[in-house]
Amino acid sequence: MKLQKDITLLLPARILDELKHCVNNASPNEACGFVFGDIEEIKLSDGSGYQYRYVAKKFKCFESNKKSTVAFLINNFEEFNNVFRQAAEEFGLKLISVFHSHPSGSHPSGTDTNHMKFLDNCGLSSFKYLVWIIMDAYNKELNGFIYFNKEIMEVAIKIEK
C-alpha cells in the first residue's frame, strides 16, 4: 500500500490512551469512535505543494450497535449529532478521523475499504478525506489510511508526548 507522504496525523499520547481504553472496553468486539480536531495546510518552502497535518484534539468512543468481532455500526443518530454539534459549536473542531479496532491486524478489511469509499463519495464535505485509524486489539498496533484519488493510501501517525 502506498504512503500518502504529504498527510500526517498528529495524535496526542492522551488520545492514544483513550483509543486503547475504548478497545479494551469493547473487547472481544470491534471498538469504534471519532477523532475531532483541525487540518492544517502548510505550503512547502520550495513551492512544490502542501503538507497536511491532521491535528487530533478530542476523541469520542461510541458503543457499537452491532456487537461483532468483524464489524461495527453506529446508528444512534441522536448521540452522533450531539457529538458533532458539540465538537463544532463548543470547541470549533471538525471530524478528522474514524477510529475502529480489529481483533487481529491494523489494515483495512474489504468492508472498511467499501465504507471509506462510500463516505468519501457521499456528497457531505464533513466525510471527505477522513483518516481511518485502525488498531489491532491484541497488540495495540495503530495504522492510518485515507481514500484519496480513488485509492486507499497509508497515512503516517505521529504520537505526540
C-alpha positions as CSV (number, residue, x, y, z in Angstrom):
1,M,0.0,0.0,0.0
2,K,1.3,3.4,-0.9
3,L,2.2,6.0,1.7
4,Q,0.5,9.4,1.2
5,K,3.6,11.4,2.1
6,D,2.0,14.8,2.4
7,I,-0.5,13.9,5.1
8,T,0.4,13.2,8.7
9,L,-2.0,12.6,11.7
10,L,-0.7,14.1,14.9
11,L,-2.1,12.1,17.8
12,P,-1.5,13.2,21.4
13,A,-0.5,10.4,23.8
14,R,-3.6,11.1,25.9
15,I,-5.8,10.4,22.9
16,L,-3.8,7.2,22.2
17,D,-4.6,6.1,25.7
18,E,-8.3,6.9,25.1
19,L,-8.2,4.7,22.0
20,K,-6.7,1.8,23.9
21,H,-9.3,2.2,26.6
22,C,-12.1,2.2,24.0
23,V,-10.7,-1.0,22.5
24,N,-10.3,-2.7,25.9
25,N,-13.9,-1.9,26.9
26,A,-15.3,-3.3,23.6
27,S,-13.3,-6.5,23.7
28,P,-13.8,-9.0,22.2
29,N,-15.8,-6.9,19.8
30,E,-14.7,-4.1,17.5
31,A,-14.4,-0.7,19.1
32,C,-15.3,2.4,17.3
33,G,-15.2,6.2,17.7
34,F,-14.5,9.6,16.1
35,V,-11.5,11.9,16.4
36,F,-12.1,15.6,16.1
37,G,-9.5,18.3,15.5
38,D,-8.1,20.6,12.8
39,I,-6.5,20.2,9.5
40,E,-3.5,22.4,8.9
41,E,-2.4,23.2,5.3
42,I,1.3,24.1,5.2
43,K,2.8,25.5,2.0
44,L,6.2,23.8,1.3
45,S,9.1,26.2,1.3
46,D,10.2,25.1,-2.2
47,G,6.8,26.0,-3.6
48,S,6.2,22.4,-4.8
49,G,3.0,21.9,-2.9
50,Y,1.5,21.5,0.5
51,Q,1.8,19.3,3.6
52,Y,-1.4,18.5,5.5
53,R,-1.4,17.9,9.2
54,Y,-4.5,16.4,10.8
55,V,-4.2,17.5,14.5
56,A,-6.3,15.4,16.8
57,K,-7.7,17.2,19.8
58,K,-10.7,15.2,21.1
59,F,-11.9,11.6,20.9
60,K,-15.3,10.1,21.4
61,C,-15.7,6.4,21.8
62,F,-19.1,5.0,20.7
63,E,-20.6,1.8,21.8
64,S,-21.2,-0.2,18.6
65,N,-24.8,-1.1,17.9
66,K,-23.5,-4.3,16.3
67,K,-21.7,-6.4,18.7
68,S,-19.3,-8.2,16.4
69,T,-15.6,-9.2,16.2
70,V,-15.6,-8.3,12.5
71,A,-17.8,-5.1,12.1
72,F,-19.0,-2.1,13.9
73,L,-22.2,0.0,13.5
74,I,-23.1,3.4,14.9
75,N,-26.8,4.1,14.4
76,N,-27.6,6.2,17.5
77,F,-28.1,9.3,15.4
78,E,-29.2,11.5,18.3
79,E,-25.9,10.9,20.2
80,F,-24.0,11.1,16.9
81,N,-25.5,14.5,16.1
82,N,-25.0,15.8,19.6
83,V,-21.3,14.9,19.5
84,F,-20.8,16.6,16.1
85,R,-22.7,19.7,17.3
86,Q,-20.6,19.9,20.5
87,A,-17.3,19.5,18.6
88,A,-18.2,22.2,16.1
89,E,-20.1,24.7,18.3
90,E,-18.3,24.4,21.7
91,F,-14.8,23.5,20.6
92,G,-14.6,24.7,16.9
93,L,-13.4,21.3,15.8
94,K,-14.2,19.1,12.8
95,L,-14.3,15.4,12.2
96,I,-10.9,14.3,11.0
97,S,-10.9,10.6,11.7
98,V,-13.0,7.4,12.0
99,F,-11.5,5.0,14.6
100,H,-12.1,1.3,15.0
101,S,-10.3,-1.9,16.0
102,H,-9.7,-5.3,14.6
103,P,-9.2,-8.4,16.7
104,S,-6.0,-9.0,14.8
105,G,-4.3,-6.7,12.4
106,S,-4.5,-3.0,11.7
107,H,-5.1,-2.7,8.0
108,P,-8.5,-2.1,6.2
109,S,-10.7,-5.0,5.5
110,G,-12.8,-5.2,2.4
111,T,-15.8,-3.8,4.4
112,D,-13.6,-0.9,5.7
113,T,-12.5,-0.1,2.1
114,N,-16.1,0.0,0.9
115,H,-17.1,2.3,3.8
116,M,-14.1,4.6,3.2
117,K,-15.1,5.0,-0.5
118,F,-18.8,5.4,0.4
119,L,-18.2,8.2,3.0
120,D,-15.7,10.0,0.7
121,N,-18.2,10.0,-2.2
122,C,-21.5,10.5,-0.2
123,G,-21.6,14.2,-1.0
124,L,-21.2,15.5,2.5
125,S,-18.0,17.6,2.9
126,S,-17.6,16.6,6.6
127,F,-17.0,13.0,5.5
128,K,-14.5,13.7,2.7
129,Y,-10.8,12.9,3.2
130,L,-11.1,11.3,6.6
131,V,-8.2,9.4,8.1
132,W,-9.3,5.9,9.2
133,I,-7.4,4.8,12.3
134,I,-7.3,1.0,12.8
135,M,-5.9,-0.5,16.0
136,D,-5.0,-4.2,16.5
137,A,-6.9,-5.1,19.7
138,Y,-4.3,-7.6,20.7
139,N,-1.0,-5.7,20.4
140,K,-2.4,-2.1,20.1
141,E,-0.6,-1.5,16.8
142,L,-2.0,1.5,15.1
143,N,-2.2,2.5,11.4
144,G,-3.9,5.3,9.4
145,F,-5.5,5.2,6.0
146,I,-7.2,7.7,3.7
147,Y,-9.2,7.2,0.5
148,F,-7.5,9.7,-1.9
149,N,-7.5,9.9,-5.7
150,K,-9.7,6.8,-5.9
151,E,-7.3,4.6,-3.9
152,I,-6.6,3.6,-0.3
153,M,-3.3,5.1,0.9
154,E,-1.5,4.8,4.2
155,V,-1.0,7.9,6.3
156,A,1.8,8.4,8.9
157,I,0.7,8.7,12.5
158,K,2.9,10.6,14.8
159,I,2.3,10.2,18.6
160,E,3.0,13.5,20.5
161,K,4.1,13.2,24.1
